[in-house]
């Protein structure tokens, strides 16, 4: 009981420090908390150090990280302390890659209800991000490893980091990820989105290839194009709309068209509201809810809805734009 009370007292004090202004006495306290046996206390201490931008605590953060790498399953289950330390070091503009290169390879198998599970993918992803932030010269090699990590969380992190990095190297790795595929389709969809952010002009026709109605990535590709707001993306979305034979495929394209926010896309959606089948028209009204605060466009939606008598369309309008 005493040990638990000591841990809770440390957590309570760190919570107080987080709301205080940085001070010399506070730094001394955090430094002591980083030596605590509890991974929860050390993790919280790292969060406060990050909030305080306490660069002077870097040596103590490093020491704590390596300490929790010793018998990690027992003393740092689920990598709570190590992950917080890495995120803190990233924010403190830490420049030594050695610690991150250890973390990006760390696998921590822990007993769960069934088979043991790896609880370190978040740590690996955080280390990859930190290597990117510090502009580690071989960061793309590290990202290539993460893109094929056995755990989806680490692969998702790699895609996010490559989008943040940008450049032709990121474009190449993201294209490779799309072409190779993934058992988690959202990771491939995120790669399509990242490509439209990293290199929109060159990626536009590549991403548009996945607008085919037989592709499992149709929705992801459409969203990537719509969210990019690239001027030429509308023509690809409009052509996909014309090709679509199933109402479900057409409905998939409605939100991406709304997200494009161009006059051409808006005009097409108004035509859908006015003339499409009731279910698709109602779905278009819901997508057009993005413009509920735009008086002119909201008025155009209202006028289109008023030409229809179907209750589903009126209900969609009332739900999104108000009665």
C-alpha positions as CSV (number, residue, x, y, z in Angstrom):
1,X,0.0,0.0,0.0
2,X,2.8,2.4,0.9
3,X,4.5,1.8,-2.5
4,X,1.2,2.6,-4.3
5,X,0.7,5.7,-2.2
6,X,4.2,6.9,-3.1
7,X,3.6,6.4,-6.8
8,X,0.3,8.2,-6.6
9,X,1.8,11.1,-4.6
10,X,4.5,11.4,-7.3
11,X,1.9,11.5,-10.1
12,X,-0.2,14.1,-8.2
13,X,2.9,16.3,-7.7
14,X,3.8,16.0,-11.4
15,X,0.3,17.0,-12.3
16,X,0.8,20.1,-10.2
17,X,4.1,20.9,-11.7
18,X,2.7,20.7,-15.2
19,X,0.5,23.7,-14.4
20,X,3.3,25.7,-12.8
21,X,5.8,28.0,-14.4
22,X,9.3,26.4,-14.9
23,X,11.6,26.9,-12.0
24,X,14.9,25.6,-10.7
25,X,13.3,23.8,-7.8
26,X,10.8,22.2,-10.2
27,X,13.5,21.0,-12.4
28,X,15.1,19.3,-9.4
29,X,11.8,17.6,-8.6
30,X,11.3,16.4,-12.2
31,X,14.9,15.1,-12.2
32,X,14.2,13.0,-9.1
33,X,10.9,11.7,-10.6
34,X,12.8,10.5,-13.7
35,X,14.7,8.2,-11.4
36,X,11.4,6.7,-10.0
37,X,10.8,2.9,-10.3
38,X,7.3,3.4,-11.7
39,X,7.1,3.7,-15.5
40,X,4.0,5.7,-15.1
41,X,5.8,8.3,-12.9
42,X,8.7,8.5,-15.3
43,X,6.4,8.8,-18.3
44,X,4.5,11.6,-16.6
45,X,7.8,13.3,-15.7
46,X,8.9,13.2,-19.3
47,X,5.6,14.9,-20.3
48,X,6.2,17.7,-17.8
49,X,9.8,18.0,-19.1
50,X,8.4,18.3,-22.6
51,X,5.9,21.0,-21.5
52,X,8.6,22.9,-19.8
53,X,11.0,22.6,-22.7
54,X,13.6,21.5,-20.2
55,X,16.6,20.8,-22.3
56,X,18.8,20.5,-19.2
57,X,16.9,17.3,-18.4
58,X,18.1,15.5,-21.5
59,X,20.8,13.5,-19.8
60,X,18.3,12.2,-17.2
61,X,15.8,11.3,-19.9
62,X,18.4,9.4,-21.7
63,X,19.4,7.5,-18.6
64,X,15.8,6.7,-17.8
65,X,15.2,5.3,-21.3
66,X,18.2,3.0,-21.1
67,X,17.1,1.9,-17.6
68,X,13.7,0.9,-18.9
69,X,15.3,-1.1,-21.7
70,X,16.6,-3.5,-19.1
71,X,14.0,-6.2,-18.5
72,X,11.4,-3.9,-20.2
73,X,8.4,-6.3,-19.9
74,X,8.7,-6.3,-16.2
75,X,9.5,-2.6,-15.5
76,X,7.9,-0.8,-18.4
77,X,4.9,-2.8,-19.7
78,X,3.4,-1.4,-22.8
79,X,6.4,1.0,-23.2
80,X,4.7,3.8,-21.3
81,X,7.9,5.4,-20.0
82,X,10.0,4.8,-23.1
83,X,7.4,6.2,-25.5
84,X,6.9,9.4,-23.4
85,X,10.7,9.9,-23.2
86,X,11.1,9.6,-26.9
87,X,8.3,12.1,-27.6
88,X,9.8,14.5,-25.1
89,X,13.3,14.2,-26.6
90,X,11.8,14.9,-30.1
91,X,10.2,18.1,-28.8
92,X,13.5,19.1,-27.1
93,X,15.2,19.0,-30.5
94,X,17.4,16.1,-29.4
95,X,20.2,15.5,-31.9
96,X,21.7,12.1,-31.1
97,X,20.2,9.3,-33.2
98,X,21.7,6.3,-31.2
99,X,18.8,6.1,-28.7
100,X,16.2,6.4,-31.5
101,X,17.9,3.7,-33.6
102,X,17.6,1.3,-30.6
103,X,14.0,2.2,-30.0
104,X,13.0,1.8,-33.7
105,X,14.1,-1.8,-33.6
106,X,12.7,-2.6,-30.2
107,X,10.1,-5.4,-30.0
108,X,8.4,-6.0,-26.7
109,X,6.4,-9.2,-26.5
110,X,4.1,-9.2,-23.5
111,X,1.7,-11.9,-22.2
112,X,-2.0,-11.1,-23.0
113,X,-5.2,-13.1,-22.8
114,X,-4.1,-15.1,-25.8
115,X,-0.7,-15.3,-27.5
116,X,2.0,-12.7,-26.4
117,X,1.6,-9.4,-28.2
118,X,4.1,-6.8,-29.3
119,X,3.5,-3.6,-27.3
120,X,6.3,-1.5,-28.9
121,X,4.9,-0.4,-32.3
122,X,4.0,3.0,-30.9
123,X,7.6,3.3,-29.6
124,X,9.0,2.3,-33.0
125,X,6.8,4.9,-34.7
126,X,7.8,7.6,-32.3
127,X,11.5,6.9,-32.8
128,X,11.0,7.1,-36.6
129,X,9.3,10.4,-36.2
130,X,12.1,11.7,-34.0
131,X,14.8,10.6,-36.5
132,X,12.9,12.6,-39.1
133,X,12.7,15.7,-37.0
134,X,16.4,15.6,-36.3
135,X,17.0,15.1,-40.0
136,X,19.0,11.9,-39.5
137,X,20.8,11.3,-42.8
138,X,19.5,7.7,-43.2
139,X,16.0,8.4,-42.1
140,X,14.5,7.0,-45.3
141,X,16.1,3.7,-44.7
142,X,14.5,3.7,-41.2
143,X,11.1,4.6,-42.8
144,X,11.4,1.7,-45.3
145,X,11.7,-0.6,-42.3
146,X,8.7,0.9,-40.6
147,X,6.6,0.7,-43.7
148,X,6.8,-3.1,-43.6
149,X,6.7,-3.4,-39.8
150,X,4.6,-6.4,-38.6
151,X,2.3,-4.1,-36.6
152,X,-0.1,-1.7,-38.3
153,X,0.4,1.1,-35.8
154,X,4.1,1.4,-36.8
155,X,3.2,1.3,-40.5
156,X,0.6,4.1,-40.0
157,X,3.2,6.1,-38.2
158,X,5.7,5.7,-41.1
159,X,3.1,7.0,-43.6
160,X,2.4,10.0,-41.4
161,X,6.1,10.7,-41.0
162,X,6.8,10.4,-44.7
163,X,4.1,12.9,-45.4
164,X,5.7,15.3,-42.9
165,X,9.1,14.8,-44.4
166,X,8.0,15.4,-48.0
167,X,10.4,15.2,-50.9
168,X,11.0,12.7,-53.7
169,X,12.3,10.0,-51.3
170,X,9.0,10.1,-49.4
171,X,7.1,10.0,-52.7
172,X,9.0,6.9,-53.8
173,X,8.4,5.0,-50.6
174,X,4.7,6.0,-50.5
175,X,4.2,4.8,-54.1
176,X,5.9,1.6,-53.3
177,X,3.6,1.1,-50.3
178,X,0.5,1.7,-52.4
179,X,1.7,-0.7,-55.1
180,X,2.7,-3.4,-52.6
181,X,-0.5,-3.0,-50.7
182,X,-1.3,-3.7,-47.0
183,X,-3.7,-6.0,-45.2
184,X,-5.0,-2.8,-43.6
185,X,-6.6,-0.8,-46.4
186,X,-6.6,2.4,-44.4
187,X,-2.8,2.5,-44.5
188,X,-2.8,2.4,-48.3
189,X,-5.5,5.0,-48.4
190,X,-3.4,7.2,-46.1
191,X,-0.5,6.7,-48.5
192,X,-2.6,7.9,-51.4
193,X,-3.6,11.0,-49.3
194,X,0.1,11.6,-48.4
195,X,1.1,11.4,-52.0
196,X,-1.3,14.2,-52.9
197,X,0.3,16.3,-50.1
198,X,3.9,15.4,-50.9
199,X,3.9,15.7,-54.7
200,X,0.3,16.6,-55.9
201,X,1.0,17.3,-59.6
202,X,2.9,14.0,-60.3
203,X,0.7,12.0,-58.0
204,X,-2.6,13.1,-59.5
205,X,-2.9,10.5,-62.3
206,X,-1.4,7.8,-60.1
207,X,-3.9,8.3,-57.3
208,X,-6.7,8.6,-59.9
209,X,-6.0,5.1,-61.2
210,X,-7.7,3.8,-58.0
211,X,-11.0,5.6,-58.7
212,X,-12.0,2.5,-60.7
213,X,-15.3,1.2,-59.2
214,X,-13.7,-2.3,-58.8
215,X,-10.9,-1.0,-56.6
216,X,-11.1,-1.5,-52.8
217,X,-9.3,1.9,-52.6
218,X,-11.9,3.9,-54.6
219,X,-13.1,5.8,-51.5
220,X,-9.6,6.4,-50.3
221,X,-8.4,7.7,-53.7
222,X,-11.5,9.9,-54.0
223,X,-10.9,11.4,-50.6
224,X,-7.3,12.0,-51.3
225,X,-8.2,13.9,-54.5
226,X,-11.0,15.9,-53.0
227,X,-9.0,16.9,-49.9
228,X,-6.0,17.9,-52.0
229,X,-8.2,20.7,-53.6
230,X,-5.9,20.3,-56.7
231,X,-7.5,22.2,-59.6
232,X,-7.2,19.2,-61.9
233,X,-8.6,16.8,-59.3
234,X,-12.2,17.7,-60.1
235,X,-12.0,16.4,-63.7
236,X,-10.9,13.0,-62.4
237,X,-13.7,12.9,-59.8
238,X,-16.3,14.1,-62.4
239,X,-15.2,11.4,-64.8
240,X,-15.5,8.8,-62.1
241,X,-19.0,10.0,-61.4
242,X,-20.0,9.6,-65.0
243,X,-18.5,6.1,-65.2
244,X,-20.1,4.9,-62.0
245,X,-23.0,2.5,-62.7
246,X,-23.9,1.7,-59.1
247,X,-25.6,4.3,-56.9
248,X,-23.3,3.2,-54.0
249,X,-20.3,4.1,-56.1
250,X,-21.7,7.5,-56.9
251,X,-22.5,8.2,-53.2
252,X,-18.9,7.3,-52.4
253,X,-17.8,10.3,-54.6
254,X,-20.1,12.9,-53.0
255,X,-18.0,13.8,-49.9
256,X,-14.8,14.0,-51.9
257,X,-16.5,16.4,-54.4
258,X,-17.7,18.5,-51.5
259,X,-14.2,18.6,-50.0
260,X,-12.8,19.8,-53.2
261,X,-14.7,23.1,-52.6
262,X,-14.4,24.3,-56.2
263,X,-17.3,26.0,-58.0
264,X,-17.4,23.1,-60.5
265,X,-17.7,20.5,-57.8
266,X,-20.3,22.5,-56.0
267,X,-22.3,22.9,-59.2
268,X,-22.2,19.2,-59.8
269,X,-23.5,18.4,-56.3
270,X,-26.4,20.9,-56.7
271,X,-27.3,19.1,-59.9
272,X,-27.3,15.8,-58.0
273,X,-29.6,17.3,-55.3
274,X,-32.0,18.5,-57.9
275,X,-32.1,15.5,-60.3
276,X,-30.5,12.3,-58.9
277,X,-32.4,9.5,-57.2
278,X,-33.7,10.3,-53.8
279,X,-31.2,8.3,-51.9
280,X,-28.2,9.8,-53.7
281,X,-29.7,13.3,-53.6
282,X,-30.1,13.0,-49.8
283,X,-26.5,11.8,-49.5
284,X,-25.4,14.8,-51.6
285,X,-27.3,17.2,-49.2
286,X,-25.5,15.6,-46.3
287,X,-22.1,16.0,-48.0
288,X,-23.0,19.7,-48.8
289,X,-23.4,20.2,-45.0
290,X,-19.7,21.3,-45.3
291,X,-21.2,24.6,-46.6
292,X,-23.8,25.1,-43.8
293,X,-22.0,28.3,-42.7
294,X,-21.6,29.7,-46.2
295,X,-24.8,31.7,-46.7
296,X,-24.7,31.8,-50.5
297,X,-24.0,28.1,-51.0
298,X,-26.4,27.1,-48.2
299,X,-29.1,29.1,-50.0
300,X,-28.3,27.3,-53.3
301,X,-28.7,24.0,-51.5
302,X,-32.0,25.1,-50.1
303,X,-33.3,26.1,-53.5
304,X,-32.3,22.7,-55.0
305,X,-34.0,20.9,-52.1
306,X,-37.2,22.9,-52.6
307,X,-37.6,21.4,-56.1
308,X,-37.9,17.9,-54.6
309,X,-40.8,16.3,-52.8
310,X,-39.1,13.2,-51.4
311,X,-39.1,13.2,-47.6
312,X,-35.6,11.7,-47.4
313,X,-34.1,14.7,-49.1
314,X,-36.0,17.1,-46.9
315,X,-35.0,15.2,-43.8
316,X,-31.3,15.2,-44.8
317,X,-31.5,19.0,-45.3
318,X,-33.2,19.6,-41.9
319,X,-30.6,17.4,-40.2
320,X,-27.6,19.2,-41.7
321,X,-28.8,22.8,-42.4
322,X,-31.6,23.1,-39.8
323,X,-35.3,23.4,-40.5
